[in-house]
Amino acid sequence: MMTSANTTNGVDGDWETVAEVGESGVTSRGLAIDFAGKSWFRIVAESPVKNLEEVGAYDISNGGDDTWFFMGTSISQMGMKQFTVDSNFAQLIHARFADYYPAMLRGGIGCVTSQGVVDALKYYAEYVGNVKFWAIEMGTNDAWGGSNTNVETFTKNLQTIIDTAKAHGITPIIARMIATNPEIAKWQVHQDYLDAIDKLTKDNELPAGPDFYNYFLKHPEELSASDGVHPAEPKGGQSMHRLWAEAVAPLYKDDPCANRPDVVGCGGTSLPKMHNVNFALPRVNVNGREISISGLRENDRVTIMDAMGHVVWNGSTGIPKMRAGNYFVNVRGANSNYSTKISVK
């Protein structure tokens, strides 16, 4: 990782190496660099990178408290990382709390058990020990088949993960593991695993995580039609992002709905009752060169910028046809701010 204060195009000027990774060995990581007085950063690889899924840059000069690592099994690997969704966790939080845009590191390892995570904890601490929150989805592979044989080991392992996180100043948050569709999977998660997660959360005084179990139990159509265990693309993944956002919403201050049941969209329930939190976002659609946005509220304003950050249109209705290219669409309301990237072909 290199930074520059005087380059004009990312190539010329003076460059300083501020971090070196070497052989990565992981699919995601977070690096904190000193960017004071700099205007550019670039990533230099010794050989061509085949699949660079995402690069995000965030200002953590205020301490980096809004940083998240999503630890999990293939369920998180697919639902939180691989699937393309309308609105991810960070966008959902930002839409409700305009001053926040969480930094996301997306993990998830196929077939991993809680023992596998414990065995690799030193690497988790090395690669993602610099974030504030570990959002943990774990246990499906421990509970595989429907028995409670491994629940004692699972509980012990989760406690070790919790202790490691806290030792690094990280707040762990544990999701209640996803339910299966027993008609397809031919098994269901044993209640003892759910009880173990609930007890670990209570005993360690952790924020409550999302209840994947009861949601997907009620919505089996959002599970894979082939195995009945993994989230379906894209609906199951979208729900995982939404459920995480709803669960942790109470951690964000200045909730515009707190004690304000009269505000449209807030309902009659305060934010901490997470199952009543509703993240309703505008939907941006592209049809040829035409862009349409549904779900706009009366005072919402739309700004469309090109890939260089130049404003090409703003208003609320009558979006003109756009030339081919990549654009950023921002919808700003009285208590919301939503952004998404689109491509016009």
N, C-alpha and C positions, 0 to 999 in steps of 0.2 A: 504494500500500500504506500503510495507516494502522494505528497501534497505540494502545491505551488502557490505562491502569492502573486506572480507576475505573468503567468502564461496567458495568452490571448485565445488559444484554440485547443488546449489540452496536450499540445505537442511541444511548442516552443517554450522558452523561459527556463527558470531554474526549478529543479525538483529535489525534494528531500524524502528519503525513505523513513517512514514513521512506524511501520509494522511489517514483520515478515512472518508468514505462516508456514512455509515449507509444505511437506506432504500433509494434506488436510485430514483425510481419513473420515470425514463426516460430511453430511449433506447440508448443514447449516451451522453458522457460528456468528458471534457478535464481536466486533473489535471496537474498542474505544481509542480514539486518536486525538492528539492535540491539534486543533484546527485554528487556533488563535492567529489572526493576521493572514490567513490563507483564503484563497478563493476557489481552488480546484482540488479535487483528489482524483486519483486514477488507480486502477488495479492492473498490475503487471503479472502475467503468467509466463512461465518458462516454455510452456507448450500450449497449443490451442485447447480451449475449454469446450467440450462437446455440449454440455447442458448447463447453462447458467440461467437458473429459473428466475432469480429475483435478486436485485441489489437495492437496498434501502439506506438512505442517509438521514440521521436524526440528530437534532441538537440536544445534547444531554448536559449542557452547561449548568442546568438547574439541579443536577444530581442524578438524572437518569432513572427517576422513580417509576416512570410509566413504560417499563420494558418487560416483555413477556416471552417465556419459552414454553412451547406446547410439547410436553413430553407424552409419549404414548406408544401404542401399538400400530399395526397397519390401519387400524380404524382412524387414528389421527393422521397418519401418513396420507391416507386417501382423502378423508373428509376435510381436514384442516390445511392440507398442503397441495395435493395433486389436483383436486377438483377445481374447476373454474366456477366461481359463484358470483351472484349479483353484487353481494355486499359482504366483505369479510369482517372479522372481529374488529379490526382497527377502524374500518369505515363506519361500522355500526355504533361504536363508542363515540367517534367524532361527530356523527350525525346528531347525537343526543347531547354531547358535551363538547361544544365547539372549541374550547380551549385545549382539548386533549386529542392526540393522535398517537395511540400506542405503537411502540416498536415491537414487531412480531418476529420471533425466531421459531420456525416451524420444524418440529421433529417428527418422531414416529418411526418405529422400526418393525417391519413385518415379523410376526411370530414371537416377538419378545415377551418374556414373562417378567414378573417383578424380580425374580432372582437374576435374570439377565441384566436388568437395570442396576441392581445392587452390585453385581460383579464388575460393572463398568462405571461405577459412580465417580471414580477419580477422573475419568474422561469427561463426564458430564460437568463436574466442577471446574475442569480446565477450560472447556469450550463454552459453557453457558453459565458459569458461576458468577458472571458480572451483571446479571439481570436482577430485577426486583421480585418477579413472580415466576414460579413454576406452575403452569396449568397442567395438571396430571390426569391423563386418561389411562387407566391401567387395570388389568385383572381379567380381561376376557380369555386370554390364553392360560391363565392360572385356573380359571373356572371351567375350561373347555370340557364339554361332555355332560355338565349339569350336576356333578357331585360336589360335595364340600370337602373333599379329601385334602386339598391344598390350602384351605382357608387359614390355618394357623401359620404356615410359612408365608403366605401372602400378607397377613397382618404384620408379622415381624419385619418383612422386607419393606413394607410401606412405612413403618415406623423409622427404619434406617434411612429411607429416602427423605422423610420429613426432618429427621435430625440433621442430616447432611445439608439440606437446604437452609435450615435455620442457622447452622454454623457459619454459613456464607452470607448471612444477612438477607436471605431469600424467603419470601412468604410462599409456602406451597398451598395449592388449592386443588382438591381432589374431586373429580367428577364421579358421580354414581355410574358405574359401568353400563354400557349400552345393552339393552335387552335384545334377544334374538327373535326371529320369527320361527317359532318351533315347528310350524308346518313344513318349513323348508330345511331348517338346521337340524331338526329332530332332537333338540335339547334346549333348555333354558337356564339362565344364570340362577344359581342357588341363592336363596335369600340370605344365607350366612355371609356371603361376600358383601352384599349391600349393607348388612348390619355392621360388618367390620369397618367399612368406609365411614358410615355414620358415626361410629364410636371413635374412630381415629380423628375425625374432624372435631368432634366435641371435646375429647380428652386433650387434644393439642391446641384447642382454642383457635381453629383455623376458620377463615371465611368459608361459607358453604359453596360448593361447586355446583355445576349444572346437574340436573337429574335426567341423565340420558336414558336411564332404565325406563322410567314411567312414560317419558315422551315417546320413545320408539316402541314401547309395548302397545301404546294407543295408535301408533302410526306405522304399522308394519310395511305399508306401501313405500316408506322411505328407506327401507332396507333392501339390500341386494336380492334380486330375484334368483340369483344363481346359488348363493350360500346362506342367505337369511341372517347373516352376522354383520357384514360390513355395510356402511351407509351406501345408499343408492346415489348415483351421480345424475343431476347435481343436487336434488332436493335434500337428500340426507346430509350432505356436506353443508348446505346452506343452513339447515337447522342446527347443526353442531356449532357453527359460528354464532348464530343468533342466541342459542342457549348459553354459550359461554358469556356473551355480551350481557345478557339479561342477569345472569348469576352474579357477575362482578360489578354491575352498575352501582351498587351501594358504596363501592370503594371510591367512587369519584364524587368530589364535593360539588356544591352549587347545583344540585339536581333541580332543573326547572319545574319538575312536577311535584316536588316535596311539599306536602300540605297545601296543594293548589288543585283541588278536584275540579275547579271551575274552568281550568285551562283545557282547551280542545286537545284531545289526544292523551290527556293524563288520566282520565277516568276518575273514579272516586277512591283510588287506592294509592297510598304513599309508595315510593320507590322500593324500600326494602322488601316488600312482598313481591319477590322476583317473578313469581308465576303470573302476575298481572301486568308486568312491564311489557309494553308493546312497541317494538321498533318498526315503525311504518316508514319506509323510504320511497322516494320517487324512483321510477323505473325509466331508464334511458334505453331507447331502441334505435337501431340504425337500419334503414332500408334503402340500399343503394347510396345515394348522396343525401338522403333526407334523414334528419334527426328528429325524433319525437320524444317527449317526456310526459309520462303519465304520473298521477299522484301528486301534482303540485298543489300547494295551498295558496290561499288568496294573496298573501304578501311575499311569496317566494320569488327570488330573483335568480336568473340563470346567467352564468358567464361561461363562454366557450373560449378556450385558449389553444393555440397551436403547440407543437412539441417544444418550441423555443420559449414558451411562456407569454407570447403576444396575444392580447385579447382580440378575437376576431368577431365576436358578437356578444351582446348582453341584452337582457330584457326578460320578458315573461311569456310572450306568445309570438308566433310567426317566425320561427327559426328558418333562415334561408338555406338553400342547398349548399353543401360544403364541397370543396375540392378534395380529392383523394389525399389521405394522410392520417396521422395520429393526432388526437385532440384530447384535452382534458375538459370535462364538464363539471362545473361547480354550481350547486343549488344552495343558496343561502336563505334561511328564514329567520324569524324573530328569535327562535330558540334552537336552531339547528343549522348544520353546515355539512353538506354531503358532496363528495367529489368522486369521480370515476373516470377511467381512461377508455376511450373508444377508438376504433379504426374505421375510416371511410375508404372504401375501395372503388 
